[in-house]
Amino acid sequence: MSSLSSKSPLVYGDAKVRVGERGLISLTDMWDAAGHPAGKDDPRRWNIRAGAEFIDFIAKKLNVAAGDIYLTKRGRYGGGTWAHWQIAISYAKYLSPEFHAWANQVVKERM
């Protein structure tokens, strides 16, 4: 399973999007960086309403449990919703065309 390096965050404007354990990207940081777009769900709700089918598809494709590539952690500094880069790109697309284009570029550069 290819992943991103967790050495440094991805940067969108003045916002940092963390890359954590196993190269999972913080969807919570993406939500914050995109400015909480009106009419769009935060990562927890997106998973339930729109993202679940794609998350399950990627898990099957990678032959892993969905919980290994999309997880929510509690905690002040490491908490949030974290996902495999393909799921992060899907979430970015959901948030806005501009944010999606940015995510495509930085993930391509980091890979």
C-alpha positions, 0 to 999 in steps of 0.5 A, a space after each residue: 500500500 503506497 503512502 505519503 511520508 509523515 515528515 512534514 505537513 501539506 500546506 494549503 494557504 496558511 493551513 497545515 494538513 498533517 500526514 500521520 501514521 502510515 501516511 494517513 492524511 488528516 481529513 479534519 485538517 483538510 476540513 479546516 483548511 478548506 474553511 468549512 464550506 457551507 453545505 458540506 459535511 465534516 469528515 465524520 458525517 461525510 463518511 456516513 452520508 457520502 464516503 462510506 461506499 468509496 472507503 469500502 471499495 478502497 479497503 477491498 481493493 487494498 485487501 485491508 479492513 476499512 478501519 485500517 485506512 479510515 479512522 477517527 482518533 480522540 485526543 487534542 493533538 493527534 485526534 481527528 479523522 485520518 484516511 488513506 491518500 485516495 480517500 483524502 483526494 475523494 474528500 477534497 473533491 467533495 469539498 470544492 474544485 479548488 481544494 481538489 486541484 490542490 490536493 491532487 497536486 500536493 499528493 502527486 508531488 509527495 508520492 
